[in-house]
Amino acid sequence: MILAGDIGGTKTLLGLFDGATARPRPAVVRSFGTLDYDDLTTMIREFLTEAGGAKTAAASAGGIDRACFGVAGPVMDEAAQLTNVPWRVDARRVAGAFNFRRVSLLNDLQAMAYAVPQLRESEVHVLQEGEALRGGNIALIAAGTGLGQALLHNVDGRFIPSPSEAGHADFAARTEREIDLVRELIRRYGRADVEHVISGRGFFNIHPVAHRGAACAAKVDLEDPDAPAAITLAAAERRCAGCMETLDMFVEAYGAEAGNLGLRAVSTGGLFVGGGIAPKILPALTAGAFMRAFLAKPPLDRMLEAMPVKVILNAEAGLLGAAVFSASSP
């Protein structure tokens, strides 16, 4: 039995999986508020207690032998300081606390990347059909609490995921309104990184610039953590011109950065859009602006036109990927 985890800035998923197949089967999965716990070991202990019958089943099958966790931050020397959460996760500490034979840590997008080859057609929404090249690489971008990116290198027909911290690279403005946004971000943070724009907090940063000083017709309270949902709802219902522009700016920036990743990875095998935000704004992603920004990369726009582009609908893809990695490890 495998213990897998997807540790995000807002939510953490933990699950027990049967790793006997290429796509491990979940026995039990639970969701936790990440900041409701002081550390991962406390959360795991509660999960195993709650799992009850699943834990008993695991014990009868030889117990939990291996564990793998996708973490939102760079992994170095079997440990990670999470970027948007005041946690330090140490694989050796977790292994010692629960007597697991092997504990692996992966960057959260690297973990999600392991799930990509296992996704079913029903678990993705196609933005661009394209035509995947045999032997081509795949790329993954995912906006949620933060922004993550990963590459799946095609090595002799086998996809090898590798992590990145590209979400903290510099944001490249393409339009006058994005230049205004960069000026505001530099004033506020000292620099403009991609995650300042393409993530949950991106809505908070974009909204004042999109309104250009005018009052918000939808009366969105930017002190409310649910403000991004309120902005996107007001935009979808066309109740607020500033909210509509906020969503437009977000979608266009997301598409442009996805195209940048497609170029950097030469992802002729396809590009996948994961994370919690994309499924929630799927109508906006399918309206056209995302793909126009994605494709606007002359002289290589023809290469991008041939790339399959798909949105991941499976909200547990990161958890599945952690289980896939653990099941395939010796």
VOTOR-152775 format. One record per residue (C-alpha): residue number from 1; x, z, y negated. Coordinates in nm, 4 decimals, decimal comma, always signed. Example, Ala and Ser with C-alpha at 12.3 -4.5 7.8 and 13.67 -1.06 7.14 Angstrom:
2
@i 1 c1 +1,2300 c3 +0,7800 c2 +0,4500
@i 2 c1 +1,3670 c3 +0,7140 c2 +0,1060
END
This chain:
330
@i 1 c1 +0,0000 c3 +0,0000 c2 +0,0000
@i 2 c1 +0,1215 c3 -0,0898 c2 -0,3488
@i 3 c1 +0,0615 c3 +0,0963 c2 -0,6749
@i 4 c1 +0,0527 c3 -0,1429 c2 -0,9700
@i 5 c1 +0,0114 c3 -0,0800 c2 -1,3402
@i 6 c1 -0,0373 c3 -0,2762 c2 -1,6604
@i 7 c1 +0,0569 c3 -0,0479 c2 -1,9500
@i 8 c1 -0,0638 c3 -0,1791 c2 -2,2846
@i 9 c1 -0,0674 c3 -0,0441 c2 -2,6355
@i 10 c1 -0,4367 c3 +0,0431 c2 -2,6144
@i 11 c1 -0,5383 c3 +0,0359 c2 -2,2488
@i 12 c1 -0,3616 c3 +0,0923 c2 -1,9177
@i 13 c1 -0,4829 c3 -0,0355 c2 -1,5807
@i 14 c1 -0,3685 c3 +0,1267 c2 -1,2574
@i 15 c1 -0,4571 c3 -0,0049 c2 -0,9139
@i 16 c1 -0,3860 c3 +0,0317 c2 -0,5439
@i 17 c1 -0,3340 c3 -0,3001 c2 -0,3649
@i 18 c1 -0,2952 c3 -0,4263 c2 -0,0124
@i 19 c1 +0,0170 c3 -0,6408 c2 -0,0390
@i 20 c1 -0,0160 c3 -0,8224 c2 +0,2932
@i 21 c1 -0,1209 c3 -1,1538 c2 +0,1301
@i 22 c1 +0,0306 c3 -1,3792 c2 -0,1392
@i 23 c1 -0,2416 c3 -1,2563 c2 -0,3727
@i 24 c1 -0,2607 c3 -0,8794 c2 -0,3134
@i 25 c1 -0,6124 c3 -0,7433 c2 -0,2698
@i 26 c1 -0,7192 c3 -0,4470 c2 -0,4870
@i 27 c1 -0,8489 c3 -0,1362 c2 -0,3108
@i 28 c1 -0,9253 c3 +0,0548 c2 -0,6308
@i 29 c1 -0,8591 c3 -0,0089 c2 -1,0011
@i 30 c1 -0,9057 c3 +0,2306 c2 -1,2931
@i 31 c1 -0,8746 c3 +0,1890 c2 -1,6696
@i 32 c1 -0,7237 c3 +0,4560 c2 -1,8959
@i 33 c1 -0,6759 c3 +0,4940 c2 -2,2706
@i 34 c1 -0,2976 c3 +0,4820 c2 -2,2997
@i 35 c1 -0,2703 c3 +0,7248 c2 -2,5895
@i 36 c1 -0,4938 c3 +0,9749 c2 -2,4089
@i 37 c1 -0,1892 c3 +1,0737 c2 -2,2001
@i 38 c1 +0,1527 c3 +1,2087 c2 -2,2836
@i 39 c1 +0,3320 c3 +1,0030 c2 -2,0216
@i 40 c1 +0,2878 c3 +0,7722 c2 -1,7255
@i 41 c1 +0,3432 c3 +1,0318 c2 -1,4532
@i 42 c1 +0,0517 c3 +1,2411 c2 -1,5808
@i 43 c1 -0,1720 c3 +0,9341 c2 -1,5765
@i 44 c1 -0,0621 c3 +0,8341 c2 -1,2238
@i 45 c1 -0,1273 c3 +1,1827 c2 -1,0935
@i 46 c1 -0,4807 c3 +1,1773 c2 -1,2341
@i 47 c1 -0,5390 c3 +0,8266 c2 -1,0976
@i 48 c1 -0,4349 c3 +0,9243 c2 -0,7458
@i 49 c1 -0,6577 c3 +1,2306 c2 -0,7607
@i 50 c1 -0,9538 c3 +1,0218 c2 -0,8812
@i 51 c1 -0,8844 c3 +0,7479 c2 -0,6254
@i 52 c1 -0,9712 c3 +0,9940 c2 -0,3501
@i 53 c1 -1,0860 c3 +0,7788 c2 -0,0598
@i 54 c1 -0,8518 c3 +0,4969 c2 -0,1553
@i 55 c1 -0,5624 c3 +0,7409 c2 -0,1505
@i 56 c1 -0,6667 c3 +0,8567 c2 +0,1950
@i 57 c1 -0,6801 c3 +0,4944 c2 +0,3104
@i 58 c1 -0,3345 c3 +0,4396 c2 +0,1653
@i 59 c1 -0,1997 c3 +0,7409 c2 +0,3498
@i 60 c1 -0,3403 c3 +0,6160 c2 +0,6810
@i 61 c1 -0,1652 c3 +0,2825 c2 +0,6212
@i 62 c1 +0,1693 c3 +0,4509 c2 +0,5705
@i 63 c1 +0,1184 c3 +0,5726 c2 +0,2137
@i 64 c1 +0,2196 c3 +0,4156 c2 -0,1166
@i 65 c1 +0,5586 c3 +0,2664 c2 -0,0522
@i 66 c1 +0,6254 c3 +0,0660 c2 -0,3669
@i 67 c1 +0,5105 c3 +0,0589 c2 -0,7265
@i 68 c1 +0,5476 c3 -0,1846 c2 -1,0135
@i 69 c1 +0,4472 c3 -0,1434 c2 -1,3767
@i 70 c1 +0,4264 c3 -0,3977 c2 -1,6546
@i 71 c1 +0,5209 c3 -0,2270 c2 -1,9809
@i 72 c1 +0,4782 c3 -0,3447 c2 -2,3395
@i 73 c1 +0,8436 c3 -0,3386 c2 -2,4396
@i 74 c1 +1,1911 c3 -0,4478 c2 -2,3326
@i 75 c1 +1,3095 c3 -0,3108 c2 -1,9975
@i 76 c1 +1,6730 c3 -0,2013 c2 -1,9820
@i 77 c1 +1,8474 c3 -0,0075 c2 -1,7066
@i 78 c1 +1,5185 c3 +0,0596 c2 -1,5227
@i 79 c1 +1,3590 c3 +0,2167 c2 -1,8298
@i 80 c1 +1,1584 c3 +0,1090 c2 -2,1320
@i 81 c1 +1,0672 c3 +0,2515 c2 -2,4694
@i 82 c1 +0,7234 c3 +0,1060 c2 -2,5345
@i 83 c1 +0,6971 c3 -0,0848 c2 -2,8617
@i 84 c1 +0,3525 c3 +0,0288 c2 -2,9806
@i 85 c1 +0,3201 c3 +0,3524 c2 -2,7820
@i 86 c1 +0,5357 c3 +0,6700 c2 -2,8122
@i 87 c1 +0,6225 c3 +0,6607 c2 -2,4418
@i 88 c1 +0,9473 c3 +0,6151 c2 -2,2574
@i 89 c1 +0,8897 c3 +0,5000 c2 -1,8987
@i 90 c1 +1,1721 c3 +0,5570 c2 -1,6497
@i 91 c1 +1,1365 c3 +0,4016 c2 -1,3046
@i 92 c1 +1,3656 c3 +0,6615 c2 -1,1460
@i 93 c1 +1,1605 c3 +0,9471 c2 -1,2850
@i 94 c1 +0,8373 c3 +0,7964 c2 -1,1508
@i 95 c1 +0,9954 c3 +0,7355 c2 -0,8096
@i 96 c1 +1,1199 c3 +1,0925 c2 -0,7942
@i 97 c1 +0,7880 c3 +1,2451 c2 -0,9045
@i 98 c1 +0,5899 c3 +1,0695 c2 -0,6303
@i 99 c1 +0,8536 c3 +1,0008 c2 -0,3651
@i 100 c1 +0,8037 c3 +0,6229 c2 -0,3853
@i 101 c1 +1,0735 c3 +0,4211 c2 -0,2102
@i 102 c1 +1,0910 c3 +0,1591 c2 -0,4830
@i 103 c1 +0,9608 c3 +0,1515 c2 -0,8424
@i 104 c1 +1,0015 c3 -0,1582 c2 -1,0569
@i 105 c1 +0,9468 c3 -0,2039 c2 -1,4287
@i 106 c1 +0,8743 c3 -0,5426 c2 -1,5831
@i 107 c1 +0,7977 c3 -0,6478 c2 -1,9365
@i 108 c1 +0,4171 c3 -0,6760 c2 -1,9478
@i 109 c1 +0,4200 c3 -1,0532 c2 -2,0074
@i 110 c1 +0,6726 c3 -1,1035 c2 -1,7297
@i 111 c1 +0,4337 c3 -0,9146 c2 -1,5024
@i 112 c1 +0,1409 c3 -1,1305 c2 -1,6132
@i 113 c1 +0,3522 c3 -1,4391 c2 -1,5504
@i 114 c1 +0,3785 c3 -1,3465 c2 -1,1823
@i 115 c1 -0,0017 c3 -1,3758 c2 -1,1640
@i 116 c1 -0,0186 c3 -1,7244 c2 -1,3165
@i 117 c1 +0,0529 c3 -1,9229 c2 -0,9951
@i 118 c1 -0,2119 c3 -1,7125 c2 -0,8163
@i 119 c1 -0,4953 c3 -1,7689 c2 -1,0640
@i 120 c1 -0,8072 c3 -1,9469 c2 -0,9421
@i 121 c1 -0,9848 c3 -2,2230 c2 -1,1347
@i 122 c1 -1,2685 c3 -1,9826 c2 -1,2171
@i 123 c1 -1,0186 c3 -1,7470 c2 -1,3842
@i 124 c1 -0,9070 c3 -1,9914 c2 -1,6542
@i 125 c1 -1,0726 c3 -2,1967 c2 -1,9277
@i 126 c1 -0,9148 c3 -2,5354 c2 -1,9955
@i 127 c1 -0,8391 c3 -2,6151 c2 -2,3607
@i 128 c1 -0,6434 c3 -2,9286 c2 -2,2743
@i 129 c1 -0,6465 c3 -3,0908 c2 -1,9332
@i 130 c1 -0,3082 c3 -3,2590 c2 -1,9669
@i 131 c1 -0,1064 c3 -3,3491 c2 -1,6610
@i 132 c1 +0,1408 c3 -3,0980 c2 -1,5226
@i 133 c1 +0,4760 c3 -3,2500 c2 -1,4360
@i 134 c1 +0,6148 c3 -3,1722 c2 -1,0944
@i 135 c1 +0,9202 c3 -2,9547 c2 -1,1508
@i 136 c1 +0,8078 c3 -2,8563 c2 -1,5028
@i 137 c1 +0,8304 c3 -2,5099 c2 -1,6518
@i 138 c1 +0,5279 c3 -2,2991 c2 -1,7481
@i 139 c1 +0,4948 c3 -2,0765 c2 -2,0559
@i 140 c1 +0,2695 c3 -1,7800 c2 -2,1304
@i 141 c1 +0,1612 c3 -1,6325 c2 -2,4634
@i 142 c1 -0,0730 c3 -1,3352 c2 -2,4991
@i 143 c1 -0,2072 c3 -1,1575 c2 -2,8055
@i 144 c1 -0,3629 c3 -0,8129 c2 -2,7783
@i 145 c1 -0,2459 c3 -0,4908 c2 -2,9392
@i 146 c1 +0,0840 c3 -0,6764 c2 -2,9757
@i 147 c1 +0,2061 c3 -1,0284 c2 -2,8986
@i 148 c1 +0,3978 c3 -1,1169 c2 -2,5851
@i 149 c1 +0,5556 c3 -1,4347 c2 -2,4540
@i 150 c1 +0,7163 c3 -1,5216 c2 -2,1218
@i 151 c1 +0,8614 c3 -1,8232 c2 -1,9451
@i 152 c1 +0,8183 c3 -1,9327 c2 -1,5857
@i 153 c1 +1,1282 c3 -2,1351 c2 -1,5051
@i 154 c1 +1,0771 c3 -2,3903 c2 -1,2291
@i 155 c1 +1,3752 c3 -2,3499 c2 -0,9978
@i 156 c1 +1,3620 c3 -2,5806 c2 -0,6960
@i 157 c1 +0,9822 c3 -2,5699 c2 -0,6972
@i 158 c1 +0,9581 c3 -2,1922 c2 -0,7327
@i 159 c1 +0,8481 c3 -2,0296 c2 -1,0589
@i 160 c1 +1,0817 c3 -1,7520 c2 -1,1786
@i 161 c1 +0,9262 c3 -1,5489 c2 -1,4651
@i 162 c1 +1,1526 c3 -1,4201 c2 -1,7389
@i 163 c1 +1,0611 c3 -1,1912 c2 -2,0298
@i 164 c1 +1,1134 c3 -1,2297 c2 -2,4016
@i 165 c1 +1,0593 c3 -1,0347 c2 -2,7204
@i 166 c1 +0,9562 c3 -1,3467 c2 -2,9124
@i 167 c1 +0,6586 c3 -1,1651 c2 -3,0618
@i 168 c1 +0,9055 c3 -0,9954 c2 -3,2958
@i 169 c1 +1,0711 c3 -1,3179 c2 -3,4076
@i 170 c1 +1,0161 c3 -1,4356 c2 -3,7652
@i 171 c1 +0,6771 c3 -1,5831 c2 -3,8470
@i 172 c1 +0,6999 c3 -1,9447 c2 -3,9643
@i 173 c1 +0,4505 c3 -2,0258 c2 -4,2412
@i 174 c1 +0,3119 c3 -2,3817 c2 -4,2384
@i 175 c1 +0,0567 c3 -2,3821 c2 -4,5211
@i 176 c1 +0,0203 c3 -2,2451 c2 -4,8728
@i 177 c1 -0,2151 c3 -1,9708 c2 -4,7560
@i 178 c1 +0,0314 c3 -1,8721 c2 -4,4814
@i 179 c1 +0,3073 c3 -1,8601 c2 -4,7447
@i 180 c1 +0,0886 c3 -1,6167 c2 -4,9412
@i 181 c1 +0,0478 c3 -1,4144 c2 -4,6219
@i 182 c1 +0,4243 c3 -1,4064 c2 -4,5630
@i 183 c1 +0,4802 c3 -1,2799 c2 -4,9169
@i 184 c1 +0,2306 c3 -0,9990 c2 -4,8545
@i 185 c1 +0,3870 c3 -0,9102 c2 -4,5184
@i 186 c1 +0,7358 c3 -0,8956 c2 -4,6686
@i 187 c1 +0,6055 c3 -0,6730 c2 -4,9468
@i 188 c1 +0,4395 c3 -0,4424 c2 -4,6945
@i 189 c1 +0,6841 c3 -0,4413 c2 -4,4018
@i 190 c1 +1,0109 c3 -0,5815 c2 -4,5348
@i 191 c1 +0,9825 c3 -0,8904 c2 -4,3132
@i 192 c1 +0,7145 c3 -1,1060 c2 -4,1518
@i 193 c1 +0,7271 c3 -1,1180 c2 -3,7737
@i 194 c1 +0,4937 c3 -1,3149 c2 -3,5514
@i 195 c1 +0,3166 c3 -1,0033 c2 -3,4221
@i 196 c1 +0,2197 c3 -0,9113 c2 -3,7789
@i 197 c1 -0,0076 c3 -1,2172 c2 -3,7710
@i 198 c1 -0,0956 c3 -1,2916 c2 -3,4076
@i 199 c1 -0,2158 c3 -0,9622 c2 -3,2607
@i 200 c1 -0,4953 c3 -0,7157 c2 -3,3150
@i 201 c1 -0,3343 c3 -0,5860 c2 -3,6316
@i 202 c1 -0,2979 c3 -0,9452 c2 -3,7503
@i 203 c1 -0,6658 c3 -0,9348 c2 -3,8522
@i 204 c1 -0,5950 c3 -0,6326 c2 -4,0731
@i 205 c1 -0,3030 c3 -0,8160 c2 -4,2367
@i 206 c1 -0,4743 c3 -1,1535 c2 -4,2775
@i 207 c1 -0,8101 c3 -1,0285 c2 -4,4063
@i 208 c1 -0,7046 c3 -0,9217 c2 -4,7610
@i 209 c1 -0,5136 c3 -1,2477 c2 -4,8110
@i 210 c1 -0,8036 c3 -1,4583 c2 -4,6816
@i 211 c1 -1,0413 c3 -1,2889 c2 -4,9258
@i 212 c1 -0,8062 c3 -1,3564 c2 -5,2181
@i 213 c1 -0,9153 c3 -1,0337 c2 -5,3860
@i 214 c1 -1,2909 c3 -1,0955 c2 -5,3466
@i 215 c1 -1,5211 c3 -0,8384 c2 -5,1874
@i 216 c1 -1,5953 c3 -0,8754 c2 -4,8176
@i 217 c1 -1,9558 c3 -0,9924 c2 -4,7802
@i 218 c1 -1,9689 c3 -0,8319 c2 -4,4357
@i 219 c1 -1,8395 c3 -0,5007 c2 -4,5802
@i 220 c1 -1,5712 c3 -0,4725 c2 -4,3102
@i 221 c1 -1,3872 c3 -0,1405 c2 -4,3267
@i 222 c1 -1,0175 c3 -0,2073 c2 -4,2608
@i 223 c1 -0,9709 c3 +0,1643 c2 -4,1885
@i 224 c1 -1,1917 c3 +0,1214 c2 -3,8811
@i 225 c1 -0,9980 c3 +0,0313 c2 -3,5641
@i 226 c1 -1,2909 c3 -0,1943 c2 -3,4671
@i 227 c1 -1,2487 c3 -0,4043 c2 -3,7810
@i 228 c1 -1,1145 c3 -0,7121 c2 -3,5907
@i 229 c1 -1,4348 c3 -0,7241 c2 -3,3850
@i 230 c1 -1,6447 c3 -0,6891 c2 -3,7015
@i 231 c1 -1,4490 c3 -0,9689 c2 -3,8707
@i 232 c1 -1,4845 c3 -1,2095 c2 -3,5793
@i 233 c1 -1,8559 c3 -1,1325 c2 -3,5425
@i 234 c1 -1,9191 c3 -1,1911 c2 -3,9137
@i 235 c1 -1,7200 c3 -1,5150 c2 -3,8900
@i 236 c1 -1,9114 c3 -1,6335 c2 -3,5837
@i 237 c1 -2,2417 c3 -1,5612 c2 -3,7575
@i 238 c1 -2,1122 c3 -1,7263 c2 -4,0789
@i 239 c1 -2,2067 c3 -1,4190 c2 -4,2824
@i 240 c1 -1,8789 c3 -1,3890 c2 -4,4724
@i 241 c1 -1,6601 c3 -1,6722 c2 -4,6026
@i 242 c1 -1,3534 c3 -1,4458 c2 -4,6129
@i 243 c1 -1,4066 c3 -1,3382 c2 -4,2512
@i 244 c1 -1,4401 c3 -1,7035 c2 -4,1518
@i 245 c1 -1,1110 c3 -1,7828 c2 -4,3229
@i 246 c1 -0,9468 c3 -1,4795 c2 -4,1583
@i 247 c1 -1,0479 c3 -1,6063 c2 -3,8151
@i 248 c1 -0,9447 c3 -1,9629 c2 -3,9050
@i 249 c1 -0,5995 c3 -1,8452 c2 -4,0151
@i 250 c1 -0,5590 c3 -1,6380 c2 -3,7002
@i 251 c1 -0,6609 c3 -1,9219 c2 -3,4669
@i 252 c1 -0,4405 c3 -2,1776 c2 -3,6410
@i 253 c1 -0,1390 c3 -1,9457 c2 -3,6393
@i 254 c1 -0,2002 c3 -1,8693 c2 -3,2695
@i 255 c1 -0,2170 c3 -2,2397 c2 -3,1853
@i 256 c1 +0,0961 c3 -2,3182 c2 -3,3852
@i 257 c1 +0,2955 c3 -2,0409 c2 -3,2170
@i 258 c1 +0,1702 c3 -2,1504 c2 -2,8743
@i 259 c1 +0,2996 c3 -2,4978 c2 -2,9582
@i 260 c1 +0,6339 c3 -2,3493 c2 -3,0654
@i 261 c1 +0,6563 c3 -2,1758 c2 -2,7285
@i 262 c1 +0,5673 c3 -2,4991 c2 -2,5507
@i 263 c1 +0,8636 c3 -2,6635 c2 -2,7240
@i 264 c1 +1,1056 c3 -2,3786 c2 -2,6598
@i 265 c1 +1,0136 c3 -2,3593 c2 -2,2916
@i 266 c1 +0,9604 c3 -2,7347 c2 -2,2460
@i 267 c1 +0,6519 c3 -2,6184 c2 -2,0583
@i 268 c1 +0,5578 c3 -2,9516 c2 -1,9067
@i 269 c1 +0,4036 c3 -2,7564 c2 -1,6162
@i 270 c1 +0,1489 c3 -2,6012 c2 -1,8508
@i 271 c1 +0,0951 c3 -2,3319 c2 -2,1115
@i 272 c1 -0,1304 c3 -2,0315 c2 -2,0522
@i 273 c1 -0,2929 c3 -1,8116 c2 -2,3171
@i 274 c1 -0,3476 c3 -1,4567 c2 -2,1936
@i 275 c1 -0,4173 c3 -1,1187 c2 -2,3501
@i 276 c1 -0,7343 c3 -0,9425 c2 -2,4555
@i 277 c1 -0,8117 c3 -1,1361 c2 -2,7732
@i 278 c1 -0,8391 c3 -1,4944 c2 -2,6454
@i 279 c1 -1,1457 c3 -1,4482 c2 -2,4202
@i 280 c1 -1,3250 c3 -1,2622 c2 -2,7014
@i 281 c1 -1,2792 c3 -1,5496 c2 -2,9483
@i 282 c1 -1,3084 c3 -1,8332 c2 -2,6967
@i 283 c1 -1,5630 c3 -2,0304 c2 -2,9060
@i 284 c1 -1,3163 c3 -2,0292 c2 -3,1977
@i 285 c1 -1,0303 c3 -2,1372 c2 -2,9707
@i 286 c1 -1,2361 c3 -2,4272 c2 -2,8361
@i 287 c1 -1,3552 c3 -2,5458 c2 -3,1800
@i 288 c1 -1,0453 c3 -2,7604 c2 -3,2315
@i 289 c1 -0,8191 c3 -2,5825 c2 -3,4823
@i 290 c1 -0,6112 c3 -2,4101 c2 -3,2129
@i 291 c1 -0,5228 c3 -2,7348 c2 -3,0373
@i 292 c1 -0,4658 c3 -2,9257 c2 -3,3629
@i 293 c1 -0,2079 c3 -2,6652 c2 -3,4662
@i 294 c1 -0,0621 c3 -2,6664 c2 -3,1136
@i 295 c1 -0,0128 c3 -3,0439 c2 -3,1206
@i 296 c1 +0,1161 c3 -3,0801 c2 -3,4771
@i 297 c1 +0,4820 c3 -3,0968 c2 -3,3721
@i 298 c1 +0,6146 c3 -3,4461 c2 -3,4427
@i 299 c1 +0,8275 c3 -3,6047 c2 -3,3099
@i 300 c1 +0,7359 c3 -3,4260 c2 -2,9827
@i 301 c1 +0,3578 c3 -3,4207 c2 -3,0225
@i 302 c1 +0,3203 c3 -3,6664 c2 -2,7333
@i 303 c1 +0,4973 c3 -3,4231 c2 -2,5005
@i 304 c1 +0,2609 c3 -3,1480 c2 -2,6119
@i 305 c1 -0,0422 c3 -3,3741 c2 -2,5617
@i 306 c1 +0,0509 c3 -3,3986 c2 -2,1925
@i 307 c1 +0,0782 c3 -3,0199 c2 -2,1388
@i 308 c1 -0,2137 c3 -2,8468 c2 -1,9656
@i 309 c1 -0,3309 c3 -2,5595 c2 -2,1872
@i 310 c1 -0,5487 c3 -2,2886 c2 -2,0340
@i 311 c1 -0,6927 c3 -1,9537 c2 -2,1416
@i 312 c1 -0,6703 c3 -1,6759 c2 -1,8808
@i 313 c1 -1,0129 c3 -1,5167 c2 -1,8321
@i 314 c1 -0,9082 c3 -1,2596 c2 -1,5715
@i 315 c1 -0,8730 c3 -0,9344 c2 -1,7677
@i 316 c1 -0,6623 c3 -0,7867 c2 -1,4864
@i 317 c1 -0,4029 c3 -1,0650 c2 -1,4699
@i 318 c1 -0,1198 c3 -0,8344 c2 -1,5790
@i 319 c1 -0,2115 c3 -0,5804 c2 -1,3130
@i 320 c1 -0,2336 c3 -0,8526 c2 -1,0484
@i 321 c1 +0,1059 c3 -0,9860 c2 -1,1515
@i 322 c1 +0,2676 c3 -0,6451 c2 -1,1120
@i 323 c1 +0,1197 c3 -0,6254 c2 -0,7612
@i 324 c1 +0,2405 c3 -0,9793 c2 -0,6804
@i 325 c1 +0,5941 c3 -0,8898 c2 -0,7847
@i 326 c1 +0,5955 c3 -0,5674 c2 -0,5860
@i 327 c1 +0,4532 c3 -0,7379 c2 -0,2758
@i 328 c1 +0,7224 c3 -1,0068 c2 -0,2880
@i 329 c1 +1,0109 c3 -0,7630 c2 -0,3393
@i 330 c1 +1,2169 c3 -0,6424 c2 -0,0416
END
